[in-house]
Amino acid sequence: MADAPRRTRRDALENRARLLEVAARAFAEQGLAAAPAAIAKQAGVGVGTLYRHFPTREALIDAAYRHHLAGVCEQAAALLTQHPAAEAMREWLTHFLAYASAKHGMSEALNAVIASGVDPYSDSRKLLLDAVGDLLAAGADDGTLRSDVPAEDVLLLIGGIAYSAQHCEKPQAQRLIDLVLDSLTR
């Protein structure tokens, strides 16, 4: 009889999640200068725990980026439980801009992951399209958003805003979100 796979202990899962949160923030702020030992310390674990979960710096960067992106995309569903779809879309776009800003800060670290032969972006487009698509579908259902705009178009628009937001003040970026919302609402 084969042994059942071992379940990961809850504290190990919590340690991993804390490491990913701290690492995403550290790499966004410091790029490759973020030290794994400092990340472990800030997460409240030993460096051995960090390396048990993430054997290389590149594995940590990749996992932190993917974890951060997944959290942003999961916000779409959470916001839809709290707001009408148009307001959920506005809130999500604001979350997305914050994510894109952090991702921009993390670009040096992500380039190191790519150089190691791993594509940290392999699932990004699908996750983002699903989140935007869910928001658009909910808006079509409740009548607050247009039903004739593909998620791909919205993703391109917000990608452009995210790129532009690196070169403008936050109020201007918010005005750009407002323009997108104006074009999406009925």
C-alpha positions as CSV (number, residue, x, y, z in Angstrom):
1,M,0.0,0.0,0.0
2,A,1.4,3.4,-1.0
3,D,1.9,6.0,1.6
4,A,-0.4,9.0,1.4
5,P,1.4,12.3,0.5
6,R,2.3,14.3,3.6
7,R,0.3,17.4,4.2
8,T,2.2,20.6,4.8
9,R,1.9,21.8,8.3
10,R,-0.2,24.9,8.8
11,D,2.7,26.8,10.4
12,A,4.9,25.9,7.4
13,L,2.3,27.3,5.1
14,E,2.0,30.5,7.2
15,N,5.8,30.9,7.2
16,R,5.9,30.5,3.4
17,A,3.1,33.1,2.9
18,R,4.9,35.6,5.3
19,L,8.2,35.0,3.4
20,L,6.4,35.7,0.1
21,E,4.8,38.9,1.3
22,V,8.1,40.3,2.8
23,A,10.1,39.2,-0.2
24,A,7.7,40.9,-2.7
25,R,8.0,44.1,-0.8
26,A,11.8,43.8,-0.3
27,F,12.5,43.1,-4.0
28,A,10.1,45.9,-5.1
29,E,11.9,48.4,-2.9
30,Q,15.5,47.1,-3.2
31,G,15.7,45.0,-6.3
32,L,18.6,42.4,-6.1
33,A,20.1,44.2,-3.2
34,A,17.4,42.6,-1.0
35,A,19.2,40.1,1.2
36,P,17.5,36.7,1.8
37,A,18.7,36.7,5.4
38,A,17.1,40.1,6.0
39,I,13.9,38.9,4.3
40,A,13.9,35.8,6.6
41,K,14.4,37.9,9.7
42,Q,11.7,40.4,8.8
43,A,9.3,37.4,8.2
44,G,10.2,36.1,11.6
45,V,11.8,32.8,10.4
46,G,15.3,31.5,10.1
47,V,17.3,31.6,6.9
48,G,17.2,27.8,6.8
49,T,13.4,28.0,6.7
50,L,13.6,30.4,3.8
51,Y,16.0,28.1,1.8
52,R,13.9,25.1,2.7
53,H,11.0,26.7,0.9
54,F,13.0,28.6,-1.8
55,P,16.4,26.9,-2.5
56,T,17.7,29.9,-4.6
57,R,17.2,33.6,-4.7
58,E,15.6,33.3,-8.1
59,A,13.1,30.8,-6.8
60,L,12.2,33.2,-4.1
61,I,11.8,36.1,-6.5
62,D,9.7,34.1,-8.9
63,A,7.4,32.8,-6.1
64,A,7.1,36.3,-4.5
65,Y,6.1,37.8,-7.9
66,R,3.6,35.1,-8.6
67,H,2.1,35.3,-5.1
68,H,1.7,39.0,-5.4
69,L,0.1,38.8,-8.8
70,A,-2.3,36.0,-7.6
71,G,-3.3,38.2,-4.7
72,V,-4.1,41.2,-6.9
73,C,-6.1,39.0,-9.2
74,E,-8.0,37.4,-6.3
75,Q,-9.0,40.9,-5.2
76,A,-11.4,41.0,-8.2
77,A,-13.7,38.3,-6.7
78,A,-13.4,39.7,-3.2
79,L,-14.3,43.2,-4.4
80,L,-17.3,41.9,-6.3
81,T,-18.8,40.5,-3.0
82,Q,-18.5,44.0,-1.5
83,H,-19.4,46.4,-4.3
84,P,-21.4,46.8,-7.5
85,A,-19.3,45.7,-10.4
86,A,-18.4,49.2,-11.6
87,E,-17.2,50.2,-8.2
88,A,-15.4,46.9,-7.8
89,M,-13.7,47.6,-11.2
90,R,-12.5,51.0,-10.0
91,E,-11.1,49.6,-6.7
92,W,-9.4,46.7,-8.6
93,L,-7.8,49.1,-11.1
94,T,-6.4,51.0,-8.2
95,H,-5.0,47.8,-6.7
96,F,-3.6,46.9,-10.1
97,L,-1.7,50.2,-10.4
98,A,-0.1,49.6,-7.0
99,Y,0.9,46.1,-8.1
100,A,2.3,47.4,-11.4
101,S,4.3,50.0,-9.5
102,A,5.8,47.3,-7.2
103,K,6.4,45.1,-10.2
104,H,8.3,47.9,-11.9
105,G,10.5,48.2,-8.8
106,M,11.0,44.5,-8.9
107,S,12.1,44.4,-12.6
108,E,15.8,44.0,-11.8
109,A,15.1,41.0,-9.7
110,L,12.7,39.6,-12.2
111,N,15.3,39.9,-14.9
112,A,17.6,37.7,-12.8
113,V,14.9,35.1,-12.8
114,I,14.5,35.3,-16.5
115,A,18.3,35.0,-16.9
116,S,18.1,31.7,-14.9
117,G,15.8,30.2,-17.5
118,V,12.5,30.6,-15.7
119,D,9.6,32.7,-17.1
120,P,7.9,34.4,-14.1
121,Y,5.3,35.9,-16.5
122,S,4.0,32.6,-17.9
123,D,0.7,32.7,-16.1
124,S,0.4,36.5,-15.7
125,R,-1.7,37.3,-18.8
126,K,-4.3,34.5,-18.1
127,L,-4.7,35.5,-14.4
128,L,-5.1,39.2,-15.3
129,L,-7.5,38.4,-18.2
130,D,-9.6,36.2,-15.9
131,A,-9.8,38.9,-13.2
132,V,-10.8,41.6,-15.7
133,G,-13.2,39.3,-17.4
134,D,-14.9,38.4,-14.1
135,L,-15.3,42.1,-13.4
136,L,-16.7,42.8,-16.8
137,A,-19.1,39.9,-16.7
138,A,-20.4,40.9,-13.3
139,G,-20.9,44.5,-14.7
140,A,-22.7,43.2,-17.7
141,D,-25.0,41.2,-15.4
142,D,-25.8,44.0,-13.0
143,G,-26.0,46.6,-15.8
144,T,-23.2,48.9,-14.5
145,L,-20.6,48.0,-17.2
146,R,-20.7,47.6,-20.9
147,S,-20.9,44.1,-22.3
148,D,-19.2,44.8,-25.6
149,V,-15.7,45.5,-24.4
150,P,-13.3,42.5,-24.4
151,A,-11.1,41.9,-21.3
152,E,-8.0,42.0,-23.6
153,D,-8.8,45.7,-24.5
154,V,-9.2,46.7,-20.9
155,L,-5.9,44.9,-20.0
156,L,-4.1,46.8,-22.7
157,L,-5.6,50.1,-21.5
158,I,-4.6,49.5,-17.9
159,G,-1.2,48.3,-18.9
160,G,-0.7,51.6,-20.7
161,I,-1.8,53.5,-17.6
162,A,0.5,51.4,-15.4
163,Y,3.4,52.3,-17.7
164,S,2.4,56.0,-17.8
165,A,1.9,56.1,-14.0
166,Q,5.7,55.6,-13.6
167,H,6.1,59.1,-15.2
168,C,3.2,61.0,-13.7
169,E,1.7,62.0,-10.3
170,K,-0.8,59.7,-8.5
171,P,-3.7,62.1,-9.1
172,Q,-3.1,62.0,-12.8
173,A,-3.0,58.2,-12.7
174,Q,-6.3,58.2,-10.9
175,R,-7.8,60.5,-13.5
176,L,-6.7,58.0,-16.2
177,I,-8.5,55.2,-14.2
178,D,-11.6,57.5,-14.2
179,L,-11.4,57.8,-18.0
180,V,-11.2,54.1,-18.4
181,L,-14.2,53.7,-16.1
182,D,-16.1,56.3,-18.0
183,S,-15.6,54.3,-21.2
184,L,-16.7,51.1,-19.5
185,T,-19.8,52.3,-17.7
186,R,-23.3,52.4,-19.3
